[in-house]
Amino acid sequence: MNKLLFLFVLLAGFVPVSKGDISDDIALAIRTGNAAGISKYFAASVDLKVLDQENIYSKAQAELIIRDFFSKHTLKNFSIAHKSALKNDSQFAIGTLETTTGKFRVNFVMKTVGGSSTITQFRIEHEDE
């Protein structure tokens, strides 16, 4: 019996385990104002829109822009309203960010390549846009 248990434990280590849904990790990073936590999921270049700033930025530039947004808008809450299922190696999420200066709509698009998901598009817009 002990040999069987040992074999089971040994083989369990080789079973691939899903990394889970990274949109939950991203949501937590947004909720806590953690720009570095968001940017760790950015692709090398990101289609980024934060209010009136819109362009394709490097991962480092995008992190600085988001950090600047968080420094100007004290966070109250963030919740994901909708997230899509993975389809054609893409997935998106839409949420509402509440700050002391108002509400914002946040959406991001993730692409999966080689089993790894990255954010290719990230937007923070006024809720009424």
C-alpha positions as CSV (number, residue, x, y, z in Angstrom):
1,M,0.0,0.0,0.0
2,N,2.8,2.4,0.8
3,K,4.5,1.8,-2.6
4,L,1.2,2.5,-4.3
5,L,0.8,5.8,-2.4
6,F,4.4,6.7,-3.1
7,L,3.9,6.0,-6.8
8,F,0.7,8.1,-6.9
9,V,2.4,11.1,-5.2
10,L,5.4,10.8,-7.6
11,L,3.2,10.7,-10.7
12,A,1.0,13.5,-9.5
13,G,4.0,15.8,-9.7
14,F,4.1,15.2,-13.5
15,V,0.5,16.0,-14.2
16,P,0.1,19.4,-15.9
17,V,-1.8,21.9,-13.8
18,S,-3.7,24.7,-15.3
19,K,-2.4,28.2,-14.3
20,G,-6.0,29.3,-13.8
21,D,-7.6,32.4,-15.1
22,I,-5.2,35.3,-15.1
23,S,-8.0,37.8,-15.4
24,D,-8.6,37.3,-11.7
25,D,-5.0,38.2,-11.0
26,I,-5.2,41.2,-13.2
27,A,-8.4,42.3,-11.5
28,L,-6.8,42.0,-8.1
29,A,-3.8,44.1,-9.3
30,I,-6.3,46.8,-10.6
31,R,-8.3,46.7,-7.3
32,T,-5.1,47.3,-5.3
33,G,-3.6,49.9,-7.7
34,N,-0.7,47.7,-8.4
35,A,0.7,48.9,-11.8
36,A,3.6,46.4,-11.6
37,G,1.2,43.6,-11.0
38,I,-0.8,44.5,-14.1
39,S,2.3,45.1,-16.3
40,K,3.8,41.7,-15.5
41,Y,1.1,40.3,-17.8
42,F,1.7,42.9,-20.6
43,A,3.0,41.7,-24.0
44,A,6.3,43.4,-25.2
45,S,4.1,46.2,-26.7
46,V,0.6,47.1,-25.6
47,D,-2.2,49.0,-27.2
48,L,-2.9,51.2,-24.3
49,K,-5.5,53.9,-23.7
50,V,-5.7,55.7,-20.4
51,L,-8.2,58.5,-20.6
52,D,-6.8,60.8,-23.3
53,Q,-3.4,59.0,-23.8
54,E,-3.6,56.4,-26.5
55,N,-0.9,54.7,-28.4
56,I,1.1,51.5,-28.6
57,Y,3.6,51.5,-25.8
58,S,6.4,49.3,-24.5
59,K,5.6,47.2,-21.4
60,A,7.7,49.7,-19.2
61,Q,6.0,52.8,-20.7
62,A,2.6,51.3,-20.2
63,E,3.3,50.5,-16.6
64,L,4.4,54.1,-15.9
65,I,1.2,55.5,-17.5
66,I,-1.0,53.2,-15.4
67,R,1.1,54.1,-12.2
68,D,0.5,57.8,-13.0
69,F,-3.3,57.2,-13.3
70,F,-3.4,55.3,-10.0
71,S,-1.5,58.2,-8.3
72,K,-4.1,60.7,-9.5
73,H,-7.2,58.6,-8.9
74,T,-7.5,57.1,-5.4
75,L,-9.1,53.6,-5.8
76,K,-12.2,52.6,-4.1
77,N,-13.2,49.4,-5.9
78,F,-12.9,47.4,-9.0
79,S,-15.2,44.6,-10.3
80,I,-15.3,42.6,-13.5
81,A,-18.7,42.8,-15.1
82,H,-18.0,40.4,-17.9
83,K,-15.2,38.2,-19.2
84,S,-15.3,36.1,-22.3
85,A,-14.3,32.5,-22.7
86,L,-11.1,31.7,-24.4
87,K,-11.7,31.7,-28.1
88,N,-9.2,31.6,-31.0
89,D,-6.5,32.1,-28.4
90,S,-8.0,35.4,-27.2
91,Q,-10.0,36.5,-24.2
92,F,-11.3,39.8,-22.9
93,A,-12.7,41.3,-19.7
94,I,-14.7,44.4,-18.9
95,G,-15.0,46.0,-15.5
96,T,-15.9,49.1,-13.5
97,L,-13.3,51.0,-11.6
98,E,-14.5,53.2,-8.8
99,T,-12.2,56.0,-7.6
100,T,-12.6,59.2,-5.6
101,T,-12.7,61.1,-8.8
102,G,-15.4,59.0,-10.5
103,K,-16.1,55.8,-12.3
104,F,-14.1,54.3,-15.2
105,R,-14.7,51.5,-17.6
106,V,-11.7,49.1,-17.8
107,N,-11.2,46.5,-20.5
108,F,-8.4,44.4,-21.5
109,V,-7.7,41.8,-24.2
110,M,-5.4,38.8,-23.6
111,K,-3.8,36.6,-26.2
112,T,-2.5,33.1,-25.5
113,V,0.6,32.0,-27.3
114,G,2.5,28.8,-26.4
115,G,0.4,28.3,-23.3
116,S,1.2,31.8,-21.9
117,S,-1.3,34.6,-21.8
118,T,-0.4,38.2,-22.1
119,I,-2.3,41.5,-22.3
120,T,-2.2,43.0,-25.8
121,Q,-4.7,45.8,-25.2
122,F,-5.6,47.7,-22.0
123,R,-8.0,50.6,-21.7
124,I,-9.2,52.9,-18.9
125,E,-12.0,55.2,-20.1
126,H,-14.5,57.5,-18.5
127,E,-17.6,55.5,-17.8
128,D,-19.8,57.7,-20.0
129,E,-17.6,57.3,-23.1
